[in-house]
Amino acid sequence: MTDIRFYHLTKTALENALPQMLEKVLERGQQAVILSSNERALGELDQNLWSYRPDSFLPHGTKRDGSIDEHPVWLTTDQNDISKRDVAFVVHGAHPGTLESDKTSLCAILFDGNNPAVVQDSRVLWKELKAADHELTYWQQTDRGSWEKKA
C-alpha cells in the first residue's frame, strides 16, 4: 500500500520545498510525478524547477515536452499519471485519487499551512483518505524549516 504523507508547509514556500524533496527522490534513483489541480500554477512550478538554484538542474517535463516515459520528474494535472511513478507529490489542492498502484510507494501531499482555506481542504482530504483505510502520517515544518512527524 502507498505511504501517504501530509506535509504542512509553514516556513518554506512550495516552490522552495519541492525541489529539495525532488532532489532526494532522484538521488535514490526513483521517478516522481507532481500532480496539480491548476494548470497555471503547474506552469509556474515548471519554470521554477529550471531556475530555483543556479548550481542545480532538475530534469523534468510536461505534456508539452513529450511523454512521461522520457522524464524522471513529470508535471501534470492528470490524476492517472500517479500510478506510473514511484513517488507522487500532490500540490495546489489536487486529489490523489484511489492510490492503488503497486508502483507508487509514496504520495506526499504538500499544502500551505498559512492559508486557512487550504488547511481546511487538507483536513477534509485527510478524513477522506483515512475513511478509505489508508495509513497516513502528518509532517509539519519546524521553526528552522526541517520536518517533524506529528501524527
C-alpha positions in Angstrom: 0.0 0.0 0.0 1.2 3.5 -0.8 2.7 5.5 2.1 0.7 8.8 2.3 2.3 11.7 4.0 0.8 15.2 4.5 3.4 17.9 4.6 2.2 21.1 6.3 4.3 24.0 4.9 4.7 26.8 7.4 8.2 28.2 6.9 9.1 27.4 3.3 7.1 28.1 0.2 6.2 25.2 -2.0 8.5 26.4 -4.8 11.4 26.1 -2.4 10.5 23.0 -0.5 9.5 20.8 -3.5 12.9 21.0 -5.4 14.7 19.8 -2.3 12.3 16.8 -2.0 12.7 16.0 -5.7 16.5 16.0 -5.4 16.2 13.3 -2.7 13.9 11.2 -4.9 16.3 11.4 -7.9 19.3 10.6 -5.6 17.5 7.3 -4.7 17.1 6.5 -8.4 13.3 6.9 -8.3 11.0 8.8 -10.6 8.4 11.3 -9.5 5.2 12.9 -10.6 3.9 16.3 -9.5 0.1 16.4 -9.6 -1.5 19.8 -9.6 -5.1 20.9 -9.8 -4.1 24.2 -11.5 -2.5 24.3 -15.0 -1.2 27.9 -14.5 0.4 27.1 -11.1 1.9 24.0 -12.6 3.5 26.1 -15.3 5.0 28.3 -12.6 6.4 25.2 -10.9 7.8 24.1 -14.2 9.7 27.4 -14.6 10.8 27.3 -11.0 12.4 23.9 -11.4 14.6 25.2 -14.2 15.9 28.1 -12.1 15.3 27.5 -8.4 19.1 27.4 -7.8 21.8 28.5 -10.2 24.1 25.5 -9.5 21.4 22.8 -9.8 19.4 21.1 -12.5 16.2 19.0 -12.0 15.4 17.1 -15.2 11.6 17.3 -15.7 8.9 17.6 -18.3 5.2 18.3 -19.0 2.9 17.2 -21.8 4.4 19.9 -24.0 7.8 18.1 -23.7 6.8 14.6 -24.8 5.7 11.7 -22.8 6.0 10.7 -19.2 8.4 7.9 -20.0 11.0 10.5 -21.2 11.3 12.4 -18.0 12.4 11.4 -14.4 10.1 14.1 -13.0 6.7 14.6 -14.6 4.4 17.6 -14.0 0.7 17.0 -14.7 -2.9 17.7 -14.0 -3.8 14.1 -14.9 -4.6 12.0 -11.9 -3.9 8.8 -13.8 -0.2 9.7 -14.1 0.4 9.0 -10.3 0.2 5.2 -10.9 3.2 5.4 -13.3 5.7 6.8 -10.8 7.5 5.7 -7.6 6.7 9.0 -5.8 3.8 11.4 -6.2 3.8 14.9 -5.0 0.2 16.3 -4.8 0.0 20.1 -4.8 -2.3 23.0 -5.3 -5.3 21.2 -3.8 -5.2 18.3 -6.3 -6.8 15.0 -5.3 -4.5 11.9 -5.5 -7.4 9.5 -6.4 -7.5 5.9 -5.2 -3.7 5.3 -4.8 -4.0 1.6 -5.5 -0.9 1.3 -7.7 1.8 -1.2 -6.8 4.4 1.1 -8.3 3.7 4.3 -6.2 5.5 3.8 -2.9 5.0 7.3 -1.5 2.4 10.0 -2.0 3.4 13.4 -0.5 0.6 15.9 -0.2 2.1 19.3 0.3 -0.1 22.2 1.5 0.3 25.8 2.5 -0.2 26.0 6.3 -0.5 29.8 6.2 -3.8 29.7 4.2 -6.8 28.7 6.4 -8.9 27.5 3.4 -6.1 25.3 2.2 -5.6 23.8 5.7 -9.3 23.1 5.9 -9.3 21.4 2.5 -6.3 19.3 3.6 -8.2 18.2 6.7 -11.1 17.1 4.5 -8.8 15.1 2.3 -7.1 13.6 5.4 -10.5 12.4 6.7 -11.5 11.0 3.2 -8.3 9.1 2.8 -8.5 7.8 6.4 -12.0 6.6 5.9 -10.7 4.7 2.8 -8.4 2.8 5.2 -5.2 4.4 4.1 -2.3 4.7 6.6 -1.5 8.4 6.9 1.3 10.4 8.5 1.4 14.2 9.2 4.6 16.2 9.0 4.9 19.8 10.0 7.8 22.2 9.4 9.7 23.3 12.5 10.8 26.9 13.1 14.1 26.0 11.3 12.3 24.6 8.2 13.0 20.9 8.9 10.3 18.3 9.1 8.8 16.9 12.3 6.4 13.9 12.3 3.4 15.0 14.3 0.8 12.2 13.7 
